[in-house]
């Protein structure tokens, strides 16, 4: 029987992808003015990472509700 991945891993993956993607976007945008590059990277990571984490948290919540409902039906 194939078990699906743990739902908290899904949250971690969403958060990690959001932070890394945001850092990349911040890096690309920060290259225009190098003195602010570290702040642009941090800002991009936060601006993309927080919504990605919230989306992951919502998916984990839905996953948990569905799994709980399935357990009650058995």
Phi and psi in degrees as a GROMACS rama.xvg file:
@    title "Ramachandran Plot"
@    xaxis  label "Phi"
@    yaxis  label "Psi"
@TYPE xy
-87.6328  122.899  UNK-2
-95.5424  134.816  UNK-3
-70.1117  159.88  UNK-4
-64.6964  156.31  UNK-5
-62.2371  140.212  UNK-6
-65.3535  -27.8843  UNK-7
-71.7207  -26.2132  UNK-8
-65.4495  -35.6566  UNK-9
-61.5812  -42.534  UNK-10
-62.307  -44.3894  UNK-11
-63.1783  -39.8029  UNK-12
-65.1601  -45.0323  UNK-13
-61.1695  -45.2495  UNK-14
-63.8681  -44.2987  UNK-15
-64.8621  -43.8969  UNK-16
-63.6196  -40.2816  UNK-17
-64.8303  -43.8732  UNK-18
-66.8108  -45.861  UNK-19
-66.4784  -43.5305  UNK-20
-62.3924  -41.3881  UNK-21
-65.6265  -37.7775  UNK-22
-64.9671  -38.2151  UNK-23
-65.8218  -44.8889  UNK-24
-63.3654  -43.18  UNK-25
-62.2901  -38.8472  UNK-26
-62.9647  -46.3294  UNK-27
-63.7179  -40.4872  UNK-28
-74.6505  -30.0512  UNK-29
-77.6822  -12.699  UNK-30
-66.824  -16.7963  UNK-31
-68.2904  -31.7609  UNK-32
-141.051  97.4336  UNK-33
-61.2443  -32.8491  UNK-34
-60.923  -24.1412  UNK-35
-101.663  11.4643  UNK-36
-57.4245  -46.9281  UNK-37
-61.4287  -36.7162  UNK-38
-70.0037  -36.1184  UNK-39
-65.419  -39.3291  UNK-40
-65.1815  -46.5791  UNK-41
-64.6101  -40.9257  UNK-42
-63.6672  -44.3063  UNK-43
-62.7787  -40.7335  UNK-44
-63.9263  -40.0725  UNK-45
-71.5162  -45.6197  UNK-46
-66.8093  -27.0034  UNK-47
-97.1471  -33.5558  UNK-48
-70.3765  -39.4477  UNK-49
-65.7208  -50.8968  UNK-50
-62.7086  -36.2013  UNK-51
-64.3265  -37.7434  UNK-52
-66.5799  -39.0635  UNK-53
-65.3327  -41.8074  UNK-54
-62.6275  -43.58  UNK-55
-61.7719  -39.8721  UNK-56
-65.3157  -39.3502  UNK-57
-64.4809  -41.1982  UNK-58
-64.7505  -40.3195  UNK-59
-64.0855  -40.2299  UNK-60
-62.0728  -45.2942  UNK-61
-63.6719  -42.2376  UNK-62
-58.5205  -45.2892  UNK-63
-66.1821  -40.3449  UNK-64
-63.4675  -43.6436  UNK-65
-66.7666  -42.6305  UNK-66
-64.5867  -38.7993  UNK-67
-65.5031  -39.3881  UNK-68
-66.0256  -38.8388  UNK-69
-66.1584  -38.4395  UNK-70
-65.9129  -37.2853  UNK-71
-69.5586  -28.2732  UNK-72
-76.0322  -21.7759  UNK-73
